[in-house]
């Protein structure tokens, strides 16, 4: 069996993770094919890291935020407590900097007959790593290597393999990043052989250096090495000379970086004619509310000379650093995207209208920290090479700059970045999916609060699969009331993991031409009440055409009645209307039960006069929906299910996260 296909049963993988929701799912999926045991220690993440890991049937240990060292220590203790089940443990960072191929190489290199510590070793070169970090790594490695009797050039590599029998003697005391060095030092003191294997350098360009964090990190390393040397000094005073050299070198690095920063800040900025012409085009030919995505070093000039808003600029108040850091990552995510879908996520997140780009000598700040800028699989390469991009069209170009307009006719992207496995292979697979079990539906009520939707969707969509409608109309709430008009529609196709759904163009055009609604793709792309449901439609009824409608809360009753009549009279006979709605929010247990009972009573008895007083998030949508059902004589109501997020979490914490307040959900089918 080759290394690529081998499964390691006696080597456990430990993934310490903090806010790694973007990476953890992909890493686990890759590791599961080769390692029998994977343990994720979530270091108090405030994102969905633990939830994603649990959904993939991985053991997860959650702790309060103490640091990587604490996560490693707790994870190692858990694995050690399993007796002799595992012979070794592979510790791997969860930030995506290591490849599965390198993890397999380390595991394959481990020899049970002669167990040793195996450490990955990246080969750093400028510009793969910022100069300050490169020099700091070289200096700290030179000072640390004598402590363990061999040269280690990558002290902070997060990919290492340790014999399980050695764990009790080398457990780290440190809670921070120096735990990696501490374990190496402890292993050396136990006379254990330390080997290194060269691995790929994958420095994360999405996370530009943060001076405060970097300085704190370096100080921790200095303190740990100094403390270790002082122990040596007691036995050998010559080590004090090395310590002085190290501290002097560190001081020189700090002085150099400070001087460079001051020089860069004072460097005069010049504007050439091409630059001014491109900015003038933006000012004259883009809407006043347009948002421009550009490398952030151009953001200030776009604001000042083109008078347009930007995704990110280089000037920021201290109170805005967290927000700007997220924006910087998103700008990098866009330019280095490997697929149009990934790039469109950023476009939709910020409502971008134009992309501003320098054509030659692209000096985007992130290029100093990654070689991706020249790779053919990145979006920036395609843009600079004038290759077509599905959602961008050329708006302006001169010898040095190009401006691309976001094409609003490109397909919307439905759903979220999650697995649909629970729907397709879980409850769904257990249902009888034949037409004999169901009747055709004319209408239905569904929730949109993912992932709690999984509890009610399978039964409903089994009916859709049994009798696929020609047209499916979705009535969702415009939660933030940001639509151009009280009723908005999307005229674009919707791309899903199961294929692309086409819009019912005739009905959409009729609604907009008769001023019942307006087309608003930006609002549709941001609103989850519709795009949560669309992937499931594509999975069970891919030939259906869709009409996504968002309704603001300020739609008048008179206009709601007119809209309902227009939809009822315009829809083909074989159509399905889905009301997307969540019910009670932020109420006590007793209040939730009382309000949900009132909502059921109003729905099942078509009590229009009570709708505005119900506890739900789509009052006008419910009014329009019941009006259509009444007009189409679909008054035979089948109650399919009722759930609450808190009760679902109690039943299955691994599938449903702990939510800060109660939300309730109904599912109905309406027939004749």
C-alpha positions in Angstrom: 0.0 0.0 0.0 1.4 3.4 -1.0 1.8 6.2 1.6 -1.0 8.2 -0.2 -3.5 5.3 0.5 -2.3 4.2 3.9 -4.5 4.5 6.9 -2.7 5.0 10.3 -4.5 3.2 13.1 -1.9 3.6 15.8 -1.1 7.3 15.2 -3.6 9.8 16.6 -3.9 13.4 15.2 -4.3 16.3 17.5 -5.6 19.6 16.1 -5.4 22.6 18.5 -7.6 25.2 17.0 -8.7 28.8 17.7 -11.2 30.5 15.3 -10.4 28.3 12.4 -13.9 27.8 11.0 -12.6 28.7 7.5 -10.1 25.8 7.5 -11.0 23.1 10.0 -13.6 21.3 7.8 -11.3 20.9 4.9 -8.4 19.7 7.1 -10.5 17.1 8.9 -12.0 15.8 5.6 -8.5 15.3 4.3 -7.2 13.7 7.5 -10.1 11.3 7.9 -9.0 9.4 4.8 -5.6 8.5 6.4 -5.9 8.6 10.2 -8.3 6.5 12.3 -8.3 9.0 15.3 -8.6 12.8 15.1 -9.0 15.0 18.2 -9.8 18.7 17.9 -9.1 20.9 21.0 -11.1 24.1 20.6 -9.3 26.9 22.5 -12.3 28.9 23.3 -13.1 29.9 19.7 -15.9 32.5 19.2 -16.7 31.2 15.7 -18.1 27.8 14.6 -14.8 25.9 14.7 -16.1 23.3 17.3 -19.5 23.0 15.6 -18.0 22.2 12.2 -15.6 19.6 13.6 -18.5 17.9 15.6 -20.6 17.8 12.5 -17.9 15.8 10.8 -18.1 13.1 13.6 -14.8 14.2 15.2 -14.2 14.1 18.9 -14.0 17.8 20.1 -12.8 19.0 23.5 -13.7 22.6 24.3 -11.8 24.8 26.7 -11.8 28.4 27.6 -9.3 30.5 25.7 -5.9 29.7 27.3 -3.5 29.4 24.4 -2.1 26.8 22.0 0.1 25.3 24.7 -2.9 24.6 26.9 -4.8 23.1 24.0 -1.9 20.8 23.2 -1.4 19.8 26.9 -5.1 19.0 27.4 -5.3 17.1 24.1 -2.2 15.0 24.9 -3.6 14.2 28.3 -6.9 13.0 26.7 -5.1 10.8 24.2 -2.7 9.4 26.8 -5.7 8.5 29.0 -6.8 6.0 26.3 -4.1 3.5 27.4 -2.0 1.9 24.8 -4.5 2.5 22.0 -2.1 4.9 20.1 1.6 4.6 19.7 2.3 8.1 18.6 0.5 11.5 18.2 0.8 13.8 15.3 0.2 17.5 16.3 -0.9 19.6 13.4 -1.9 23.3 13.3 -5.5 23.9 12.2 -4.8 27.1 10.2 -4.2 25.4 6.8 -0.4 26.0 6.7 0.4 22.3 6.5 -0.5 19.8 3.7 -2.0 16.4 4.2 0.9 15.0 2.1 3.4 16.3 4.7 1.3 14.9 7.6 1.4 11.5 5.9 5.1 11.7 5.3 5.8 12.3 9.0 3.5 9.5 10.0 5.1 7.1 7.5 8.6 8.1 8.7 7.9 7.1 12.3 9.5 3.8 13.3 8.0 1.9 16.3 11.3 0.0 16.6 13.3 3.2 17.1 10.8 5.8 18.2 11.9 9.4 17.9 10.5 12.9 17.7 9.9 14.0 14.1 9.5 17.7 13.3 8.5 19.3 10.1 10.9 21.9 8.9 9.9 24.7 6.5 12.5 26.4 4.3 12.0 30.1 4.7 13.1 32.6 2.1 12.2 36.2 1.4 9.5 37.1 0.2 7.8 34.0 1.6 8.1 35.5 5.1 8.4 39.2 6.2 12.0 40.2 6.8 11.5 40.9 10.5 10.1 37.4 11.1 12.7 35.8 8.8 15.6 37.4 10.7 13.8 36.7 14.0 13.4 33.0 13.2 17.0 32.7 12.1 18.3 34.4 15.3 16.1 32.4 17.7 16.9 29.2 15.9 20.6 29.8 16.2 20.3 30.5 19.9 17.9 27.6 20.6 19.7 24.9 18.6 22.6 24.6 21.1 20.1 23.9 23.9 19.1 20.6 22.2 22.4 19.6 20.7 21.4 19.9 17.0 20.4 22.6 14.5 16.6 23.3 14.3 15.8 25.9 11.7 12.0 26.0 12.2 11.2 26.4 15.9 7.6 27.2 15.4 6.6 24.5 13.0 3.1 23.2 14.0 3.6 19.8 12.4 5.3 17.4 14.7 5.1 13.7 15.7 5.8 12.5 19.3 6.0 8.9 20.7 3.0 8.4 23.0 5.2 6.8 25.6 7.2 10.0 25.8 4.3 12.3 26.5 4.3 12.2 30.3 7.9 13.4 30.4 7.6 16.2 27.8 4.2 17.8 28.5 4.5 21.5 28.1 3.9 23.9 31.0 3.6 27.0 28.8 0.1 27.9 27.6 1.4 29.9 24.7 3.3 29.3 21.4 6.5 28.5 23.2 5.0 25.1 24.1 6.4 23.7 20.8 10.0 24.7 21.8 9.4 23.5 25.3 8.4 20.0 24.1 11.6 19.8 21.9 13.8 20.8 24.9 12.1 18.3 27.2 12.5 15.5 24.6 16.2 16.4 24.3 16.6 16.2 28.1 15.1 12.7 27.9 17.8 11.7 25.4 15.3 11.1 22.7 16.4 11.4 19.1 15.0 14.5 17.3 14.7 14.2 13.5 13.5 16.7 10.9 11.7 16.3 7.6 11.6 19.1 5.1 8.0 20.2 4.4 6.3 22.8 2.1 6.3 26.4 3.0 2.7 27.7 3.1 2.9 31.0 4.8 -0.6 32.4 5.2 -1.0 35.5 2.9 -4.6 36.0 4.1 -3.3 37.0 7.5 -0.9 39.9 7.2 1.5 40.5 10.1 0.1 42.1 13.2 2.9 44.1 14.8 1.4 44.0 18.4 0.9 40.2 18.2 4.2 39.6 16.5 6.1 41.6 19.2 4.3 39.8 22.0 5.1 36.5 20.4 8.8 37.4 20.0 9.0 38.5 23.6 7.6 35.2 24.8 10.2 33.4 22.7 13.0 35.6 24.1 11.8 35.0 27.6 11.7 31.2 27.1 15.1 31.0 25.5 16.6 33.3 28.1 15.1 31.2 30.9 16.4 28.0 29.4 19.9 29.5 29.0 20.0 30.7 32.6 19.5 27.1 33.6 22.5 26.3 31.4 24.5 29.2 32.8 24.4 27.6 36.2 26.4 24.8 34.7 28.3 26.6 31.9 28.9 30.3 32.0 29.9 30.5 28.3 26.3 30.4 27.4 25.8 33.9 28.8 27.9 35.2 25.8 25.4 33.7 23.4 22.5 35.3 25.3 24.1 38.7 25.1 24.6 38.3 21.3 21.0 37.2 20.9 19.6 40.2 22.8 21.8 42.6 20.9 20.7 41.1 17.5 17.1 41.4 18.6 17.6 45.1 19.5 19.2 45.7 16.1 16.2 44.1 14.4 13.7 46.3 16.3 15.7 49.5 15.5 15.9 48.5 11.8 12.1 47.8 11.5 11.3 51.1 13.3 13.6 53.1 11.0 12.1 51.4 7.9 8.5 52.1 9.1 9.4 55.8 9.6 11.0 56.1 6.2 8.0 54.5 4.5 5.6 56.8 6.3 7.6 59.9 5.3 8.1 58.8 1.7 6.4 61.3 -0.7 3.5 59.9 -2.7 3.3 60.7 -6.4 0.4 60.3 -8.8 0.9 59.7 -12.5 -1.5 60.7 -15.3 -2.8 57.2 -15.7 -3.7 56.9 -12.1 -5.5 60.3 -12.0 -7.4 59.4 -15.2 -8.6 56.1 -13.7 -9.7 57.8 -10.6 -11.5 60.4 -12.6 -13.4 57.7 -14.5 -14.6 56.3 -11.2 -15.8 59.7 -10.1 -17.6 60.4 -13.3 -19.0 57.0 -14.4 -19.9 55.2 -11.2 -23.0 55.7 -9.0 -22.4 57.9 -6.0 -23.2 54.9 -3.7 -20.8 52.6 -5.5 -18.3 50.6 -3.4 -14.9 49.9 -4.9 -12.7 46.9 -4.1 -9.0 47.6 -4.6 -5.6 46.8 -3.0 -5.9 48.8 0.3 -3.0 51.0 -0.5 -5.2 52.6 -3.2 -8.2 53.0 -0.9 -7.2 56.4 0.4 -6.8 57.9 -3.1 -10.1 56.5 -4.3 -11.8 58.1 -1.3 -10.0 61.4 -1.8 -10.1 61.8 -5.5 -13.0 59.7 -6.8 -15.2 60.4 -3.8 -16.3 56.7 -3.6 -16.4 54.3 -0.7 -13.9 51.4 -0.6 -13.8 48.0 1.0 -10.5 48.9 2.8 -7.9 51.6 3.0 -4.6 51.9 4.8 -5.6 54.6 7.2 -7.5 53.5 10.3 -8.3 54.7 13.8 -7.1 52.3 16.6 -10.7 51.5 17.5 -11.2 50.2 14.0 -8.3 47.7 13.8 -10.3 44.6 14.3 -12.8 45.5 11.6 -10.0 46.5 9.2 -8.1 43.3 9.8 -11.2 41.3 8.6 -11.5 43.6 5.6 -7.8 43.2 4.7 -8.2 39.4 4.8 -11.3 39.6 2.6 -9.4 41.8 0.0 -6.7 39.2 0.0 -9.2 36.4 -0.3 -10.7 38.1 -3.4 -7.4 38.6 -5.3 -6.0 35.1 -4.4 -9.3 33.3 -4.9 -9.0 30.0 -6.8 -12.6 30.0 -7.9 -15.2 32.5 -9.0 -17.5 31.4 -6.2 -14.9 32.3 -3.5 -14.3 35.7 -5.1 -18.0 36.4 -5.4 -18.4 35.8 -1.7 -16.3 38.9 -1.0 -18.2 40.9 -3.7 -21.5 40.1 -2.2 -20.4 40.6 1.4 -19.5 44.2 0.8 -21.8 45.0 -2.1 -18.9 45.8 -4.4 -19.7 47.5 -7.7 -16.2 48.0 -9.3 -12.8 46.4 -9.0 -9.8 48.8 -9.3 -6.5 47.2 -10.4 -3.0 48.2 -11.4 -2.0 46.3 -14.5 1.8 46.3 -14.4 4.2 45.7 -11.5 1.3 44.7 -9.3 2.6 45.7 -5.9 -0.2 44.5 -3.7 1.0 44.4 -0.2 0.2 40.7 0.3 2.5 39.8 -2.6 5.5 40.5 -0.3 4.3 37.6 1.9 3.2 35.0 -0.7 4.1 33.7 -4.2 0.5 33.3 -5.1 0.4 36.6 -7.0 2.0 34.9 -10.0 0.2 31.5 -9.8 -2.2 30.7 -12.6 -4.8 29.3 -10.2 -5.4 32.7 -8.6 -7.9 35.4 -9.6 -5.2 38.1 -9.8 -3.3 36.1 -12.4 -6.4 35.8 -14.5 -7.2 39.5 -14.2 -3.6 40.6 -15.1 -3.6 38.1 -18.0 -6.9 39.5 -19.3 -8.5 36.1 -18.9 -12.3 36.1 -18.7 -14.0 36.2 -15.2 -17.6 35.2 -15.1 -18.9 38.0 -12.9 -16.6 40.9 -14.1 -16.7 43.0 -17.3 -14.2 45.6 -18.4 -15.4 49.2 -17.7 -12.3 51.2 -18.2 -8.6 50.6 -19.1 -5.5 52.7 -19.8 -1.9 51.8 -20.0 -1.4 51.3 -16.3 -4.8 50.6 -14.7 -8.1 48.8 -15.3 -11.5 49.1 -13.8 -13.9 46.1 -13.9 -17.6 46.3 -13.3 -19.4 43.6 -11.3 -21.8 41.9 -13.7 -25.2 41.6 -11.9 -26.4 39.0 -14.4 -24.0 36.4 -13.1 -25.6 33.6 -11.1 -26.4 34.2 -7.4 -24.8 31.8 -5.0 -27.3 30.0 -2.8 -26.6 28.3 0.5 -23.7 28.5 2.8 -20.3 26.9 3.2 -21.6 23.8 5.0 -22.1 20.1 4.2 -25.5 18.9 3.1 -24.6 15.3 4.3 -27.1 15.3 7.2 -29.9 16.2 4.8 -29.0 13.8 2.0 -27.6 10.8 3.9 -29.2 11.3 7.4 -32.9 11.7 8.0 -33.6 12.1 4.3 -32.3 8.6 3.4 -34.8 7.0 5.9 -37.9 8.5 4.3 -40.1 6.7 1.8 -39.5 8.7 -1.4 -42.3 7.4 -3.6 -45.3 9.3 -5.0 -47.6 6.8 -3.3 -46.8 8.2 0.1 -47.6 11.8 -0.7 -50.0 14.2 -2.4 -49.1 17.2 -4.6 -48.6 20.4 -2.5 -49.8 23.8 -3.5 -48.1 25.6 -0.6 -45.8 25.0 2.3 -44.2 26.7 5.4 -40.6 26.2 6.2 -37.9 27.8 8.5 -34.7 29.4 7.3 -32.6 29.2 10.4 -29.7 26.9 9.5 -28.7 24.3 10.7 -32.0 23.8 12.6 -33.7 23.5 9.2 -32.3 20.0 8.9 -34.9 18.8 11.4 -37.9 19.8 9.3 -36.7 19.9 5.7 -36.5 16.1 4.8 -40.2 15.3 5.2 -41.2 18.4 3.3 -38.8 18.0 0.4 -39.7 14.3 0.0 -43.1 15.6 -1.1 -41.4 18.0 -3.5 -39.4 15.2 -5.0 -42.5 13.0 -5.3 -44.3 15.7 -7.3 -41.8 18.2 -8.8 -43.5 21.5 -9.5 -42.9 23.5 -12.6 -42.4 26.7 -10.6 -41.4 27.2 -7.0 -42.0 30.7 -5.5 -40.3 31.6 -2.2 -41.7 34.3 0.0 -38.9 35.4 2.4 -38.6 38.3 4.8 -36.3 41.2 4.0 -34.9 41.0 7.6 -33.0 44.3 7.5 -35.5 46.1 5.3 -32.8 47.2 2.9 -34.5 46.3 -0.4 -35.0 49.1 -2.9 -38.8 48.7 -2.7 -41.1 46.9 -0.2 -41.1 43.8 -2.6 -37.9 42.7 -4.4 -37.1 39.8 -6.7 -34.0 38.2 -8.2 -33.9 37.7 -12.0 -30.6 35.8 -12.0 -29.9 32.0 -11.9 -28.9 30.6 -8.6 -25.9 28.4 -8.3 -26.0 25.6 -5.7 -23.9 22.5 -4.8 -26.5 20.5 -6.8 -26.6 22.6 -10.0 -27.9 25.9 -11.1 -31.6 26.8 -10.8 -33.1 29.0 -13.5 -35.5 31.9 -12.7 -39.1 32.0 -14.0 -38.4 35.0 -16.2 -41.9 35.6 -17.5 -43.4 36.0 -14.0 -40.5 38.0 -12.7 -40.7 40.4 -15.7 -44.5 40.7 -15.1 -44.0 41.6 -11.5 -41.4 44.3 -12.2 -43.1 45.8 -15.3 -46.4 46.2 -13.4 -44.5 47.6 -10.4 -45.5 45.0 -8.0 -41.8 44.5 -7.3 -38.3 45.7 -8.3 -35.2 43.7 -9.1 -32.6 44.0 -6.3 -29.8 41.4 -6.7 -27.6 43.0 -3.9 -30.3 42.5 -1.3 -31.1 39.0 -2.5 -27.5 38.0 -2.2 -27.3 39.1 1.4 -30.6 37.8 2.6 -30.5 34.2 4.1 -34.2 33.6 4.2 -34.3 32.6 0.5 -30.8 31.3 -0.2 -31.0 28.8 2.7 -33.8 27.0 1.0 -32.8 27.1 -2.7 -30.0 24.4 -2.5 -32.6 21.9 -1.2 -34.9 22.7 -4.2 -32.0 22.0 -6.6 -31.3 18.7 -4.8 -34.8 17.3 -5.2 -36.4 19.2 -8.1 -33.6 20.5 -10.4 -35.9 21.2 -13.3 -38.1 23.6 -11.3 -37.9 27.3 -12.1 -37.8 29.6 -9.1 -39.1 33.1 -8.2 -37.3 34.4 -5.0 -39.3 37.2 -3.4 -38.3 39.3 -0.4 -40.9 41.4 1.5 -40.1 44.3 3.7 -42.1 44.7 6.9 -43.5 48.1 5.7 -45.5 46.6 2.8 -49.0 47.9 3.2 -52.0 45.5 3.6 -53.6 46.8 0.4 -50.4 46.2 -1.6 -50.0 42.8 0.0 -53.5 41.8 -1.2 -52.7 43.1 -4.7 -49.5 41.1 -4.8 -51.2 37.9 -3.6 -53.9 38.2 -6.3 -51.3 38.9 -9.0 -49.2 35.9 -8.0 -52.2 33.6 -7.7 -53.5 34.5 -11.1 -50.1 34.5 -12.8 -48.5 31.3 -11.5 -48.9 28.1 -13.6 -51.2 25.4 -12.1 -48.3 23.2 -11.2 -46.7 25.7 -8.9 -45.5 25.5 -5.3 -45.5 28.6 -3.0 -43.1 28.3 0.0 -43.3 30.7 2.9 -39.9 31.1 4.6 -40.5 32.1 8.2 -39.1 31.6 11.7 -41.4 32.0 14.6 -40.9 33.0 18.3 -37.6 34.8 19.0 -36.0 35.8 22.3 -38.9 34.7 24.5 -39.0 32.6 27.7 -40.0 29.0 27.5 -43.5 29.8 28.7 -43.9 32.8 26.4 -42.7 30.8 23.4 -45.2 28.0 23.9 -48.0 30.5 24.3 -47.1 32.5 21.2 -46.5 29.5 19.0 -49.9 28.2 19.9 -51.4 31.5 18.8 -49.5 31.3 15.5 -50.7 27.8 14.8 -54.2 28.8 15.4 -54.0 31.8 13.1 -52.4 29.8 10.3 -54.7 26.8 10.5 -57.9 29.0 10.6 -56.8 31.7 8.1 -57.2 34.5 10.7 -55.7 37.4 8.8 -56.6 39.9 11.5 -54.3 38.3 14.0 -51.2 38.1 11.8 -49.6 41.4 12.8 -49.7 40.4 16.5 -48.0 37.0 16.0 -44.4 36.3 17.1 -42.6 35.7 13.8 -40.2 37.4 11.4 -42.3 37.5 8.2 -45.8 39.0 8.9 -46.5 40.4 5.4 -45.1 37.2 3.8 -47.6 35.1 5.9 -50.4 37.5 4.8 -49.6 37.1 1.1 -49.1 33.3 1.5 -52.4 32.7 3.2 -54.2 34.9 0.7 -52.8 32.9 -2.2 -53.8 29.6 -0.5 -57.3 30.9 0.1 -57.6 32.2 -3.5 -56.4 28.9 -4.9 -58.6 26.9 -2.5 -55.6 25.1 -0.9 -57.2 25.0 2.5 -56.4 21.4 3.5 -53.6 21.9 5.9 -51.2 19.1 7.1 -49.0 20.0 10.1 -45.6 18.4 9.4 -43.6 19.3 12.4 -42.6 21.7 15.2 -39.1 22.2 16.6 -37.2 24.7 18.8 -33.4 25.3 18.6 -32.9 24.8 22.4 -34.7 21.4 22.3 -32.8 20.3 19.2 -29.5 21.1 20.9 -30.5 19.1 23.9 -31.3 16.1 21.7 -28.1 16.3 19.6 -25.4 18.8 20.6 -23.1 17.7 17.9 -25.6 18.5 15.1 -27.2 21.6 16.5 -25.3 24.4 18.2 -26.1 26.0 21.5 -27.9 29.3 20.6 -28.2 32.3 23.0 -32.0 32.5 22.7 -35.0 30.4 21.8 -36.3 30.3 18.2 -39.2 28.1 17.1 -40.0 26.5 13.7 -43.1 25.1 12.0 -43.5 23.0 8.9 -46.8 22.8 7.0 -48.1 21.4 3.7 -51.2 23.0 2.0 -53.3 20.9 -0.4 -56.7 20.9 -1.9 
